[in-house]
Amino acid sequence: MLSTLVLAVAGIALLGLPHGQQPPAPDPATRLHAPAEPSSAEPSSEPPSAAAVPSSGTPTTSTTASTTPTSSTASAVESALPPHGEGAAGDHAVQHNLEAAWPADLPAADERELLAAGRALLRADATGVGRAQWPTVFPASGQAVAPAFATARFRIQAAIARRDGRPDKAVVHLVWAGQDRGGTFTDLRISDWHFTRTIAKGTTTWTPQPRT
C-alpha cells in the first residue's frame, strides 16, 4: 500500500506542474524505503512440474518386464539331456528327463517287475548273455551267437516302464550305451520292449513279446 500511495502522490504532483517543467528528483529516502517491484526475470519459488525433465537432463521412461514361456516341455527335456560321450555322470539326467516326459502310470510292483525284465532282455539281446531264459523271444538261443556288443562296454543309462495304450499292455523304454563289434562306442541308444499281462490263478505275469 505504501508503494501505491507514493505513486498516487507523484501522479497528482505531475498534473499540477506547468508544461515542460521536469518533476523534482525523488527523495533518496523514498527510493530506499519503497519496496521493489518483482522482476519477471527472478526465478519462481514454486516446485517444478511433474512433467519436467529430471535434473540429469534425460527423460525417464518406466518399463515393465514381460514374461514369456522359455520353451515347450518337449524342447526343455531335449535341451537338458547330457551330450554324447558324457559317460556315467550323465545317466542321472537321462533318467530324470525320461520320468519327467512320461509320468508313471503303473502300480509300483508291476513297474519293478517290468523294469527288471526289460533290463535283462536288453542285455541278452545286445550281449547274448541270458538269452536261454526267454526261448520265445530268442528262438535260436541254443545256438552260438556272436554278441553284437561287448559285455564290458555295455551300460543301461536309464529305463522306465509305462502302459502301452491298454491296461494289459506295457512297454519298457531303455536308453543305453555300448561298443559294437567294430569297436565303435555309442551312448544314448534307444530300445523298447513290449509286454502283455496275463492273470492265472490270481497271479499276474508280464510276458515279453518277440521283437518284430
DAFENFEN-V623936 format. One record per backbone hydrogen bond with DSSP energy under -0.5 kcal/mol. NH is the residue of the N-H (numbers start at 0). CO is the residue of the C=O. E is the energy in kcal/mol with one decimal. If there is no record, write none. Layout:
<<NH & CO & E> <NH & CO & E>>
This chain:
<<4 & 0 & -2.4> <5 & 1 & -2.2> <6 & 2 & -2.1> <7 & 3 & -2.0> <8 & 4 & -2.2> <9 & 5 & -2.2> <10 & 6 & -2.0> <11 & 7 & -1.9> <12 & 8 & -2.2> <13 & 9 & -2.0> <14 & 10 & -1.7> <15 & 11 & -1.3> <16 & 12 & -0.5> <16 & 13 & -1.0> <20 & 17 & -1.7> <29 & 26 & -0.8> <30 & 26 & -1.9> <31 & 27 & -2.0> <32 & 28 & -2.0> <33 & 29 & -1.8> <41 & 38 & -1.2> <51 & 48 & -1.6> <56 & 53 & -2.4> <67 & 65 & -0.6> <75 & 71 & -2.1> <76 & 72 & -2.2> <77 & 73 & -2.2> <78 & 74 & -2.5> <79 & 75 & -1.2> <80 & 76 & -0.5> <80 & 77 & -1.1> <85 & 82 & -1.4> <88 & 85 & -0.5> <89 & 86 & -1.9> <90 & 87 & -1.3> <93 & 89 & -1.6> <94 & 90 & -2.4> <95 & 91 & -2.5> <96 & 92 & -2.1> <97 & 93 & -2.0> <98 & 94 & -2.2> <99 & 95 & -2.0> <100 & 96 & -2.2> <101 & 97 & -1.7> <110 & 106 & -2.4> <111 & 107 & -2.3> <112 & 108 & -2.1> <113 & 109 & -2.5> <114 & 110 & -2.4> <115 & 111 & -2.2> <116 & 112 & -2.1> <117 & 113 & -3.0> <118 & 114 & -2.4> <119 & 115 & -1.9> <120 & 116 & -2.7> <121 & 117 & -2.2> <122 & 118 & -2.3> <123 & 119 & -2.5> <124 & 120 & -2.5> <125 & 121 & -2.5> <126 & 122 & -2.8> <127 & 122 & -0.5> <127 & 123 & -1.6> <128 & 122 & -0.6> <129 & 127 & -0.5> <130 & 127 & -0.8> <132 & 129 & -1.2> <133 & 130 & -1.9> <136 & 133 & -0.6> <137 & 133 & -2.6> <138 & 136 & -0.5> <140 & 137 & -1.7> <142 & 139 & -1.5> <144 & 142 & -0.5> <147 & 125 & -0.6> <148 & 125 & -2.1> <149 & 178 & -2.3> <152 & 149 & -0.6> <153 & 150 & -1.3> <154 & 176 & -2.7> <156 & 154 & -0.6> <156 & 174 & -2.2> <157 & 174 & -2.0> <159 & 172 & -2.0> <161 & 170 & -2.4> <163 & 165 & -0.7> <163 & 168 & -2.2> <168 & 165 & -1.7> <169 & 194 & -2.0> <170 & 161 & -2.7> <171 & 192 & -3.0> <172 & 159 & -2.6> <172 & 170 & -0.6> <173 & 171 & -0.6> <173 & 190 & -2.9> <174 & 157 & -2.7> <175 & 188 & -2.1> <176 & 154 & -3.1> <177 & 185 & -2.1> <179 & 177 & -0.5> <179 & 183 & -2.3> <180 & 147 & -0.9> <182 & 179 & -2.1> <184 & 182 & -0.6> <185 & 177 & -2.4> <188 & 175 & -2.9> <190 & 173 & -2.2> <192 & 171 & -2.0> <194 & 169 & -2.9> <195 & 206 & -2.3> <196 & 167 & -3.0> <197 & 204 & -2.8> <199 & 197 & -0.5> <199 & 202 & -2.4> <202 & 199 & -1.7> <204 & 197 & -3.1> <206 & 195 & -3.1> <206 & 204 & -0.7> <207 & 205 & -0.5> <208 & 193 & -2.9>>
